[in-house]
Amino acid sequence: MKFSKIFFLSLSAASVSITACKKIEIKPDGSVETIQAITRESDVKDVLNAAYSPLAGSDFYGGRLQKLSEYLADQANGASVTSYDGDIVNYKSSPNGGTFEFYKEPYYVIQRSNKVIESINLVTSSQATRDNYVGQAKFLRGMSHFELVRLFAQPYGYSTGNTHPGIVIRTKSEQELGRARNSVDEVYTSVLNDLREAQNLLPSTNGIYPTKWAAKGYLARVFFQMNKFDSAYKYANEVIAGSTATFASSNTFYLTRFNNPVSSEAVFYLVNDPNNLRFGALRNDGAEHLSLALPITASTYSSGTANSTDLRKNWYTNTAGILGINKYKANPFVLPVLHITELKLIRAESAAELNTNLATAVADINDITNRAYGGTLTALLPSASAATIKSRVRAERKLEMIYESGDRLQQIKRIGAKGEPSVSHGGAPWNCNGMLLQFPASEFNVNANFIPNVTGGCL
C-alpha cells in the first residue's frame, strides 16, 4: 500500500490516503473517525511508515532544516539568497513569510506518530512488534519536537527555569484547538521522556529504522544542547562503545560520507525514495550556477581550505569565484542524520567541560584530526588541558559539521546560553529576536492563546 498525503486548511490537520485500501482522515475540525480510519495491524504499519515521508522530505531533514539554520548562523553566504530565505538571512523572518512549509512538516511526523501510539492495540502479531512501533513513534515525535523548539524558541538556558515560551507539545492525533505554547522546559522534558522510552522499546538492530542506539544518540545531542555534560557524555559514550556503528578512519570517508551503501558511522540515517523528492534542498539550493553547491562565505572557504592536507577540502568548491559546499553531491544518496563523528565531538567537549575522562577526549579528537589531515597535524598530547581540548573540538566541529543538522546555529545558541560570548554573522547576538524563526500567522490569527515571537532584527 502506498501512502500519500493531502493537506487541509489547518496546520495540524491532514488527510492521508492508502491507495487501493481505505482513507485515513483527520478532519479540519480535529475529529477522527477512528474505526473507519484504522482497523488492522497493517494500517498501523502504514501510518508509521508514512511518518518518515515528511521527516525525510525537502522541507524538513531533507534540506530545509539545514539551510534555514545555516542562513541564521555564520558560515553560509546569504548575499544571493532572495525572497523569504533572504529575510531569514537578514534576521527578518516574517509570520507571513516562508516558514510555513518547514513548520508543518515536523507536526505531520508528530501527528502520525501519535496515531500509531493511539492505535497500537491493533498490533497483535507480537509484543516485540508493538514495542518496536511505539518506540519508533516516540523517537520520531521526540526528535521532531526537539527540532521545532530549537528553531522557533530561544534556547535552553535563556531564562531562569526555562520558563520562556517554546512550542506546542502535541501528544494526540486529533487537532487540539486553542492551545498555548508550552514552556521550553516542558518541551525538553517531553522530548527527553519520549527518547528515554524509545531507547527502552526499540531493538538493537532494526534495518533502516531507528534503534535503541539512535535514541541514546539523540539523548546525547539533546543533553549537549542543554549544556548538561554529564548526561551528554554518558549517552554518547554508550553509543560509541556499544552500538554496531564504528568510526570510519579511512581517508576516503570524506568522499563517501553520504554515499549508498550507508557509512559505517551512521547511527540513524534516512534513505532516498524514488517515489518522493527527498534531499533536493541539499543537492541544489535553487541557483543553477552553484552546481549542487550550498553557498558559503569567503572566510568559511578560506578556513576550510587553508590546510592543503585537510581532506575535507574536497567538500569545498570554487566555480568562477562562487564558493560552496558540495558534500551532498553523491548519487545515490543516503543521509546520516546522527553519526559517530558527532558523538565523538559531543563526548570530547563534554569531557573537557567536566574536566574528566580527558584521555578519552584526546583520543576522540585525535581520531578525527588524524583522519582529516592524514597525520600531518600535530596530535593533542595525553597531557592536554581541558581548555586546549575544548578549543580544538570546537574548531574541528565547525569543519566536520558544516551544513549538517543545523549544528552551527545551535552551537552558537548553546555557547551563548552557557554564558560565553557568542555571536552569529554580522555580530548578531545569540539571543536576539531575529535568530528565531517566526511562527506562521495561521497559528495565532485564530488563537488568542498562542503568543507569537517578537518580530525585529538583530543588528
C-alpha positions as CSV (number, residue, x, y, z in Angstrom):
1,M,0.0,0.0,0.0
2,K,1.3,3.4,-0.9
3,F,0.8,6.3,1.5
4,S,0.2,9.8,0.1
5,K,-1.0,12.9,1.8
6,I,-3.5,15.7,1.2
7,F,-3.3,18.9,3.2
8,F,-6.4,20.6,4.6
9,L,-6.7,24.2,5.8
10,S,-5.5,23.7,9.4
11,L,-1.8,23.4,10.0
12,S,-2.1,20.3,12.2
13,A,-4.9,18.6,10.3
14,A,-4.1,16.2,7.5
15,S,-5.9,13.7,5.4
16,V,-3.9,10.8,4.1
17,S,-4.9,8.1,1.7
18,I,-3.9,4.5,1.5
19,T,-4.2,3.6,-2.2
20,A,-6.4,0.7,-3.0
21,C,-7.3,0.3,0.6
22,K,-9.1,3.0,2.6
23,K,-8.9,6.6,3.6
24,I,-7.4,7.6,6.9
25,E,-8.9,11.0,7.5
26,I,-8.2,13.6,10.2
27,K,-10.7,16.3,9.5
28,P,-10.1,20.0,9.7
29,D,-12.2,20.3,12.8
30,G,-9.9,17.9,14.6
31,S,-12.3,14.9,14.8
32,V,-11.1,11.4,13.7
33,E,-13.4,8.6,12.7
34,T,-11.1,6.0,14.3
35,I,-13.0,2.8,13.4
36,Q,-13.2,3.8,9.8
37,A,-9.7,5.1,9.7
38,I,-7.5,2.3,11.1
39,T,-8.9,-1.2,11.7
40,R,-6.0,-3.6,11.4
41,E,-2.3,-4.1,12.2
42,S,-1.2,-3.4,8.6
43,D,-2.9,0.0,8.8
44,V,-0.8,0.9,11.8
45,K,2.3,-0.1,10.0
46,D,1.3,2.1,7.0
47,V,0.8,5.1,9.2
48,L,4.1,4.6,10.9
49,N,5.9,4.3,7.5
50,A,4.1,7.4,6.4
51,A,5.7,9.4,9.2
52,Y,9.1,9.0,7.6
53,S,8.0,10.8,4.4
54,P,7.7,14.3,5.8
55,L,10.7,13.6,8.1
56,A,13.0,13.0,5.1
57,G,11.2,15.4,2.8
58,S,13.0,18.5,1.4
59,D,11.0,20.8,3.8
60,F,12.4,19.0,6.9
61,Y,15.5,16.8,7.3
62,G,15.8,16.6,3.5
63,G,17.4,20.0,3.5
64,R,15.2,22.9,4.8
65,L,16.3,22.4,8.4
66,Q,19.9,22.5,7.5
67,K,19.6,25.5,5.2
68,L,17.5,27.7,7.4
69,S,19.9,27.0,10.3
70,E,22.9,27.9,8.2
71,Y,21.3,31.1,7.0
72,L,21.0,32.2,10.6
73,A,24.5,31.1,11.5
74,D,27.9,32.4,10.4
75,Q,29.2,30.2,7.6
76,A,26.6,30.5,4.8
77,N,26.8,33.2,2.2
78,G,23.3,34.8,2.0
79,A,24.2,37.6,-0.4
80,S,22.5,35.9,-3.3
81,V,19.6,34.4,-1.2
82,T,16.3,36.1,-2.0
83,S,12.7,36.1,-1.1
84,Y,11.6,34.5,2.2
85,D,15.0,32.9,2.8
86,G,16.6,36.3,2.2
87,D,14.6,37.7,5.0
88,I,15.8,34.9,7.3
89,V,19.4,35.7,6.3
90,N,18.8,39.3,7.3
91,Y,17.2,38.3,10.6
92,K,13.8,39.5,9.4
93,S,11.7,36.3,9.4
94,S,8.1,37.1,9.0
95,P,4.9,35.4,10.2
96,N,3.7,35.8,6.6
97,G,7.0,34.5,5.2
98,G,8.3,31.2,4.1
99,T,8.5,29.2,7.4
100,F,5.1,27.5,7.0
101,E,6.4,24.7,4.9
102,F,9.1,23.9,7.4
103,Y,6.9,24.4,10.4
104,K,4.1,22.0,9.3
105,E,6.3,19.0,8.3
106,P,7.5,18.1,11.8
107,Y,4.0,18.3,13.0
108,Y,2.9,15.8,10.4
109,V,5.6,13.5,11.7
110,I,4.3,14.1,15.2
111,Q,0.6,13.6,14.2
112,R,1.2,10.3,12.5
113,S,3.4,9.1,15.4
114,N,0.6,9.9,17.8
115,K,-1.8,8.0,15.7
116,V,0.4,4.9,15.8
117,I,0.6,5.1,19.6
118,E,-3.2,5.5,19.9
119,S,-3.8,2.5,17.6
120,I,-1.2,0.2,19.0
121,N,-3.8,-2.3,20.4
122,L,-4.5,-3.3,16.8
123,V,-1.0,-4.7,16.6
124,T,-1.4,-8.3,17.7
125,S,1.4,-10.2,16.0
126,S,3.8,-9.9,18.8
127,Q,4.8,-7.8,21.8
128,A,8.2,-7.1,20.1
129,T,6.4,-5.6,17.1
130,R,4.2,-3.4,19.4
131,D,7.3,-2.2,21.3
132,N,9.1,-1.5,18.0
133,Y,6.2,0.5,16.6
134,V,5.7,2.6,19.7
135,G,9.5,3.0,20.1
136,Q,9.8,4.4,16.6
137,A,6.8,6.7,17.1
138,K,8.2,8.1,20.3
139,F,11.6,8.6,18.7
140,L,10.1,10.4,15.8
141,R,7.9,12.5,18.0
142,G,10.7,13.4,20.3
143,M,13.2,14.4,17.6
144,S,10.5,16.5,15.8
145,H,9.5,18.5,18.9
146,F,13.2,19.0,19.5
147,E,14.0,20.4,16.1
148,L,11.0,22.7,16.3
149,V,11.8,24.2,19.7
150,R,15.4,24.8,18.7
151,L,14.4,27.0,15.7
152,F,11.2,28.7,16.9
153,A,12.1,29.4,20.6
154,Q,15.0,30.9,22.5
155,P,17.4,28.1,23.6
156,Y,17.5,26.1,26.7
157,G,19.2,28.3,29.3
158,Y,17.8,31.6,28.0
159,S,15.7,32.2,31.2
160,T,15.7,31.0,34.8
161,G,13.9,27.7,34.9
162,N,13.5,27.8,31.1
163,T,10.0,29.2,31.5
164,H,10.2,31.2,28.3
165,P,7.8,30.2,25.5
166,G,8.6,27.2,23.4
167,I,6.3,25.4,21.0
168,V,3.0,23.5,21.4
169,I,3.6,19.9,22.5
170,R,1.2,17.6,20.7
171,T,0.6,14.1,22.0
172,K,-2.8,13.5,20.3
173,S,-3.5,12.9,16.7
174,E,-6.7,15.0,16.8
175,Q,-6.3,18.7,16.5
176,E,-6.5,20.5,19.8
177,L,-7.8,24.0,19.2
178,G,-6.8,27.0,21.4
179,R,-3.6,25.6,22.7
180,A,-0.9,28.0,24.1
181,R,2.8,27.4,23.7
182,N,4.4,25.2,26.2
183,S,7.4,26.4,28.0
184,V,10.9,25.4,26.8
185,D,11.3,23.4,30.0
186,E,8.1,21.5,29.3
187,V,9.2,20.8,25.7
188,Y,12.6,19.5,26.7
189,T,11.0,17.3,29.4
190,S,8.7,15.8,26.8
191,V,11.5,15.2,24.3
192,L,13.6,13.5,26.9
193,N,10.7,11.3,28.1
194,D,10.0,10.2,24.5
195,L,13.6,9.4,23.8
196,R,14.1,7.5,27.1
197,E,11.0,5.4,26.4
198,A,12.2,4.9,22.8
199,Q,15.6,3.6,24.0
200,N,13.8,1.0,26.2
201,L,11.4,-0.1,23.5
202,L,13.5,-0.2,20.3
203,P,15.7,-3.2,19.4
204,S,19.5,-3.0,19.0
205,T,19.1,-3.7,15.2
206,N,16.2,-2.5,13.2
207,G,17.1,-2.4,9.5
208,I,16.8,1.1,8.2
209,Y,14.6,2.2,11.1
210,P,15.8,3.7,14.4
211,T,17.3,1.5,17.1
212,K,17.8,2.0,20.8
213,W,21.3,3.3,19.9
214,A,19.6,6.1,17.8
215,A,17.5,7.1,20.8
216,K,20.6,7.1,23.0
217,G,22.5,9.2,20.4
218,Y,19.7,11.7,20.3
219,L,19.6,11.9,24.1
220,A,23.3,12.8,23.9
221,R,22.5,15.5,21.3
222,V,19.7,16.9,23.4
223,F,21.6,16.9,26.7
224,F,24.6,18.6,25.0
225,Q,22.2,21.3,23.7
226,M,21.1,21.7,27.3
227,N,24.8,22.0,28.5
228,K,24.2,19.0,30.7
229,F,27.6,17.5,30.0
230,D,27.5,14.5,32.4
231,S,24.4,13.1,30.6
232,A,25.7,14.1,27.2
233,Y,28.9,12.2,27.9
234,K,27.1,9.2,29.3
235,Y,24.9,8.6,26.2
236,A,27.5,9.5,23.6
237,N,29.9,7.0,25.3
238,E,27.2,4.3,25.4
239,V,26.6,4.6,21.7
240,I,30.3,4.7,20.7
241,A,31.2,1.8,22.9
242,G,28.1,-0.4,22.4
243,S,26.5,0.1,19.0
244,T,27.4,-1.5,15.8
245,A,28.3,1.8,14.2
246,T,32.0,2.4,14.0
247,F,34.3,5.3,13.4
248,A,35.4,5.5,9.8
249,S,39.1,6.1,9.9
250,S,39.7,5.7,6.2
251,N,40.8,8.8,4.3
252,T,38.1,8.0,1.7
253,F,35.4,8.9,4.3
254,Y,35.1,12.4,3.1
255,L,34.2,11.2,-0.4
256,T,31.7,8.6,0.8
257,R,30.1,10.1,3.9
258,F,26.7,10.4,2.1
259,N,27.1,7.6,-0.4
260,N,25.0,4.5,-0.7
261,P,25.7,2.0,0.9
262,V,25.5,3.9,4.1
263,S,28.6,4.8,6.1
264,S,29.6,2.6,9.0
265,E,29.3,5.6,11.2
266,A,25.6,6.1,10.7
267,V,23.6,5.7,14.0
268,F,20.4,6.9,12.4
269,Y,20.0,7.7,8.7
270,L,17.4,8.4,6.0
271,V,17.4,6.7,2.6
272,N,16.2,8.1,-0.7
273,D,12.9,7.1,-2.1
274,P,12.5,7.1,-5.9
275,N,8.7,7.9,-5.4
276,N,9.4,11.0,-3.5
277,L,11.5,14.1,-3.8
278,R,13.9,13.8,-0.9
279,F,17.1,15.7,-0.2
280,G,16.5,18.1,-3.1
281,A,17.1,21.2,-0.9
282,L,20.6,19.8,0.0
283,R,21.6,18.9,-3.5
284,N,20.7,22.2,-5.1
285,D,19.9,25.5,-3.5
286,G,17.8,26.6,-6.5
287,A,20.6,28.5,-8.2
288,E,21.8,26.5,-11.2
289,H,25.1,28.3,-11.4
290,L,26.1,26.9,-8.0
291,S,26.1,23.3,-9.5
292,L,24.8,21.5,-6.4
293,A,26.9,23.6,-4.0
294,L,25.5,25.2,-0.9
295,P,26.7,28.8,-0.6
296,I,29.4,29.7,1.9
297,T,31.3,32.9,2.8
298,A,34.8,33.7,1.6
299,S,36.1,33.3,5.2
300,T,34.4,29.9,5.5
301,Y,36.0,28.8,2.3
302,S,39.4,30.2,3.3
303,S,39.4,28.4,6.7
304,G,38.1,25.2,5.2
305,T,40.8,25.0,2.6
306,A,43.7,26.7,4.4
307,N,45.5,23.4,5.2
308,S,46.3,21.6,1.9
309,T,46.5,18.3,3.7
310,D,42.9,18.6,5.1
311,L,40.8,16.1,3.1
312,R,37.7,18.0,4.0
313,K,38.7,20.5,1.3
314,N,37.0,18.1,-1.1
315,W,33.7,19.4,0.2
316,Y,34.5,23.0,-0.9
317,T,34.0,24.3,-4.4
318,N,35.1,27.5,-6.2
319,T,33.4,27.9,-9.6
320,A,34.4,31.2,-11.1
321,G,34.5,32.8,-7.7
322,I,31.3,31.3,-6.5
323,L,32.0,29.4,-3.3
324,G,30.0,26.5,-1.9
325,I,29.8,23.1,-0.2
326,N,29.1,20.0,-2.3
327,K,29.3,17.3,0.5
328,Y,25.8,16.2,-0.6
329,K,26.6,15.7,-4.2
330,A,26.9,11.9,-4.0
331,N,24.4,9.9,-6.1
332,P,22.8,7.5,-5.0
333,F,22.3,9.3,-1.7
334,V,21.9,8.4,2.0
335,L,21.7,11.0,4.8
336,P,23.3,10.1,8.1
337,V,21.3,12.2,10.5
338,L,23.3,11.1,13.5
339,H,26.8,9.6,13.3
340,I,29.8,8.6,15.3
341,T,31.9,11.6,14.4
342,E,29.3,13.9,16.0
343,L,29.1,11.7,19.1
344,K,32.9,11.8,19.5
345,L,32.7,15.6,19.3
346,I,30.0,15.6,21.9
347,R,31.9,13.2,24.2
348,A,35.2,15.1,23.8
349,E,33.8,18.5,24.6
350,S,31.6,17.2,27.4
351,A,34.7,15.6,29.0
352,A,36.6,18.8,28.7
353,E,33.7,20.8,30.3
354,L,33.7,18.2,33.1
355,N,37.5,18.1,33.3
356,T,37.3,14.4,33.5
357,N,38.0,11.4,31.1
358,L,40.4,13.7,29.3
359,A,42.3,10.8,27.8
360,T,39.2,9.7,26.1
361,A,38.6,13.2,24.8
362,V,42.1,13.4,23.4
363,A,41.7,10.1,21.7
364,D,38.4,11.2,20.1
365,I,39.8,14.5,18.7
366,N,42.9,12.8,17.5
367,D,40.9,10.2,15.7
368,I,39.1,13.0,13.8
369,T,42.2,15.0,13.0
370,N,44.3,12.1,12.0
371,R,41.6,11.1,9.5
372,A,41.2,14.6,8.2
373,Y,44.9,15.6,8.0
374,G,46.4,12.2,7.4
375,G,48.6,12.5,10.4
376,T,50.2,15.8,9.3
377,L,48.5,17.9,12.1
378,T,50.2,17.7,15.5
379,A,48.1,15.4,17.7
380,L,46.9,16.5,21.1
381,L,49.2,15.2,23.8
382,P,47.8,13.0,26.5
383,S,48.6,15.9,28.9
384,A,46.5,18.4,27.0
385,S,44.4,20.6,29.3
386,A,40.6,20.7,29.3
387,A,40.8,24.2,27.7
388,T,43.0,23.1,24.9
389,I,40.8,20.1,24.2
390,K,37.7,22.3,24.1
391,S,39.2,24.7,21.7
392,R,40.3,22.0,19.3
393,V,37.0,20.2,19.5
394,R,35.1,23.4,18.6
395,A,37.4,24.2,15.7
396,E,37.1,20.7,14.2
397,R,33.3,20.7,14.8
398,K,32.9,23.7,12.6
399,L,34.7,21.9,9.8
400,E,33.1,18.5,10.2
401,M,29.5,19.6,10.7
402,I,29.1,22.3,8.2
403,Y,25.5,22.2,6.7
404,E,24.6,19.2,8.9
405,S,21.6,19.0,11.2
406,G,21.6,22.8,11.8
407,D,24.6,22.3,14.0
408,R,26.5,25.5,13.7
409,L,23.5,27.7,14.6
410,Q,22.7,25.5,17.6
411,Q,26.3,25.7,18.8
412,I,26.2,29.5,18.7
413,K,23.0,29.4,20.8
414,R,24.2,26.7,23.2
415,I,27.5,28.5,23.8
416,G,25.7,31.8,24.4
417,A,23.2,30.3,26.8
418,K,26.1,28.8,28.7
419,G,27.4,32.3,29.4
420,E,30.2,32.6,26.9
421,P,30.4,35.3,24.3
422,S,28.7,34.1,21.1
423,V,27.5,35.9,18.0
424,S,26.4,35.0,14.5
425,H,27.1,36.6,11.2
426,G,27.3,40.4,11.3
427,G,27.8,40.2,15.0
428,A,24.2,39.3,15.8
429,P,23.9,38.2,19.4
430,W,22.9,34.6,20.1
431,N,19.6,35.7,21.8
432,C,18.4,38.4,19.5
433,N,14.8,38.3,18.1
434,G,16.0,37.7,14.6
435,M,17.7,34.5,15.5
436,L,14.3,32.9,15.8
437,L,12.0,31.7,13.0
438,Q,8.6,33.3,13.1
439,F,5.5,31.1,13.6
440,P,3.1,31.1,10.6
441,A,0.4,33.8,11.2
442,S,-2.2,31.0,10.8
443,E,-1.2,29.8,14.3
444,F,-2.1,32.9,16.2
445,N,-4.6,34.7,14.0
446,V,-7.4,32.5,15.2
447,N,-5.9,31.5,18.6
448,A,-5.6,34.3,21.1
449,N,-3.8,31.9,23.5
450,F,-0.9,31.4,21.1
451,I,1.6,34.3,21.6
452,P,3.9,34.8,18.6
453,N,7.6,35.5,18.7
454,V,8.6,39.2,18.9
455,T,9.5,40.4,15.5
456,G,12.5,42.5,14.8
457,G,16.1,42.0,13.6
458,C,19.4,41.6,15.4
459,L,21.6,44.5,14.2
